[in-house]
């Protein structure tokens, strides 16, 4: 599986997120505490928003702990909206086009988990992608197909509904192919202003996901902790596993939940996939 983080708030240098925390994402690439695998060394990616409409993306097949260019970029680059992902392949090739985050226009997407039985369902799921966006698919992962299914189902208009329909399709197709638990996922997507993150699995035993609490509260609790003074009051993180051990700094995202982060506030919503038949019936009404 993989590990990832999504940051929003005032601009910070990337090394404050990727290298400096006690349980940083780069450290997790070698020694993950909560992941399905301890090592996530099959490449990494960073996406960030700057002064142009399209986010920047830096991808590498090197392990995150071993990439000199990542350290150089992280020491210089600042952004107020950052996605970062370290990859442990579930079978697809280690190549740049399979590294997350994936990009479509202003949108970024990253995933931890898998579509079970993907070789059996891949063709049917791929053919469900809108022909207008199909040429953008560059790699061979289930994660990228899930992204473009969400785009097909209206990610840019209603992300929660689009992901619900994409996951509903994956489950419906998987079960027709005798896959008992078709999907396992924590997913994050953003348009550079709002972040939506999802924790869901068909077996209701999803990979770990946490969000940070209010930074001003933490400063009051830990006035001598310098790391907290780097972050603005509206800073928020959604992560596969906590970046540090401060008591009360992290809250687990519940099963079958979507968390929406915008403007320094977070909202938790129940998340339920929508079967294709139900989605079609709703569109007729």
N, C-alpha and C positions, 0 to 999 in steps of 0.2 A: 504494500500500500504506500501511502505518501504522507507528508506533513505539509501544512501551509499556514500562512497568516494573512490577514487583511487588516490594514491600518487606515484610519481616516482621522483628520485633525489638522492642526497647524503643521506647516512643513517641517520635517525632521530629516536628518541625514540617514541614508539607508543603513549605515553601519550601526546606528543606534537601535535598529530593529533586528538586523541580521546577525550581528557579531557580539554586541555588548551585553545583552541580557544573560543572566546566570544559566538559563536553559534556552539559549538562542537557537534560531532555526538552523544555523550552520552546525552548532553542536548536536542538534537533533539528527542531522544527516548522518552522524556517526553513532550516536547513542540516544535514540528515541526512548522515552520512558513509557509511553502509552500506545505506541504504534503496533501494528500487527507484526512488523519487522523492526529490529533494533537499528538496522542500517538502511538509509535511503540514499543510495549512491548512484542512481541511474540517471543523473542529470538534474538540472534545476532551471528555474526561470523567475524573473522579476518583471513585473509590469508597474508602470507609474504614470501619473498625469502631470503634465507641465503646462507650457504656455501655448500649446497647439491642440486642436480638437481631438486628435487621435492619440491614445496613450502610447508611450514607448514600451518596448518589450526587449529584454535581453535573455537569451536562451543559451544553454550550454549542455553538452553531454558529459562534461566533467563532473565528478562529485563536488558538491558545494564547498567542502572543506579544502579542496585541492585546486580551486580555480583562482589564479592570481588576478585575472581581469575583474572578477566579481569584487574582490577586496579593494581594488583600485577605484572602481566605479562607486562602490558603497561609501567610500571615504569622501567622495566629492558631491554626489548627487543628493539633492533634497527634493522632497515631494510631500504633499498633504494627503495623498491617496496612493497607497502602495499595496500590491498583491505580490506575494512571494511563495514559491512552491518548491519542495524537494521531492524527487520522484523515486519510487521503488516500483519497477515494472511488474505488472501481473502477467506478462507474456509477450507484449508487443515490443518492437525493436527499440534499442537505445539510440535515438536519433533526435536531432533538434526539432523536427516537425512533430514529435510526440511529447515534447516538453510543454508544461503548463507555465503561465496562463495562456489560453487561447484568446484570440482577438477577432472581433467583428465590429468594424466601425469604431464607435466610442466604447464598446463593451469589452470587458475582460471576463474570463471564466476559468475556474480551476476546481479540481475534483480529487477527493481521496476516496477510494473504494473500487468497485468494479461492477460491470454488467456480467452476471454469471452466465456461463454457456455462450459467450459472445461469438465464437465461430459459427454456432448454429443459427443465431438470430441476426448476425451482422447484416446479411443481405437485405432482409426484410426491413430492418430499422433504417438502413442507408437509403433505401428506395422511398422511405417516408419523408426524407428531407426535401424541402422546397427546392425545385430545380434552379431557382434564381440564386440561391446561396450555396448549392452543392459544389460549384467549382472552387469555393474557398477552402474546402476540406483538403488538408495537405498531408496529414499523418494517417496512422493506422490504429489509433486507440479508440476504445469504447468511450472514453471521456470526451473526445472531440465530437463523436457522433451524438452523444447526449446533448452537448452544447448546441449543435446545429438543429437538433430536434426542438430544443427550447426556442431557438430563433424562429424556426418554422411555425411554432405554435404561438408566437406573439410576444417573445421576450421583451422587445423594445416598447411594447404598450402596457403589458401587465406581467411582470416577471414571475410573480407567485403562481398565477393561473397557467402560464406557459410551462413552468417547470412541473407543475402538477400534471399537466397533460402529457408532457414528455415521459415522465416517470410512469404514468398510467399506461402509456403505450408499451414501454419496456416490460412492465409486468404482464400485460396481456399477451404480448408476443412470446415472452419467456415461458409462460405457463402453457401456451399451446405447444411449445417444444419440450414440455415435461421438465422444465427448470423449476425446482421447488421454491427457491428464493431468488428471484431474478436480479435484484439490485441491492447494492450496499453503497451508501454515499454520505459524505459531507461535501457540499458544493458551495462555492461562493461565486457571485457574479456582481458586477458593478458597471454603472455608466459614468463613473467619475464623480458623482455627487451623492448617490445612495448606494449602500451595500446590502445585498440580500444574501443570507447564508442559510443553508438547509441541512438538517440532520435527519436522515431517514434510511431505513432498510426494510426489505420485505419480511425479514425475520424478527423485526423490532429489537435488534441487538446491534445498534449502529456504532461506528467508530466514534472516538471521542471528539468533543467540540466544546469550546469554552468562549466566554466573552468577558472583557474587562469591566470593572466597576468604575464609578465616577472617580476621576483622578483627584479632584479637590478633596474628596473624602479620604483618599489614601495619603495625600500630603499631610492632612491633619493627624492621621494615625502614625505616619512615619516621617516626621519633619526633617530627619537627618539623612534621608535617602536621596542621594543626588539624582538618581535616574528619574524620579518623579517630577523633578523641576525642569526636565527637558520637554515634557509633554504639556500641551495646553489643556485647559479644562474640558474642551470638547473632544479630546483625543479618545478614540475607541479602538480596541483590537478584538478581532474574532480569530481564534487560533485552534489548531488541532490539539495542542496541549499547552499548558501554561508556560510562559517564558521565564517565570521565576517562582519563588516560594513565599512571597509575602502573604501572610494570612489575610483572607478576605478580599484579595485582589481579583479573584477570578470566580466566575459562576458557570456551572455546567449548563449547556443548552440541553433542554429535555429531548427525549425521543420524539420523533415525528413533529418537529418544530421548525418554523422559519423565523429567523431573527432579522429585523430590518433596522439598519443603522443609518441615521441621517442627522446632520447638524448637532452632533454630540448627544443624541438621544437614541435609545434602542427600544424596539417593540418586539415582543415575542408573540407569534401567532401559531395556532395549530396548522400542521401541514398534512394534507391528505391527497394522494394521487387521484387523478380523475381518469376513469376508463374511457377509451375512445368512443364507445357507444354513448356514454353519458355526455361527453363533450359535444358530440354531434347533435344529440337531442336538445341540449341547452342552446346551441346555435340556431336551431329551428324556431325555438320559442320567441 
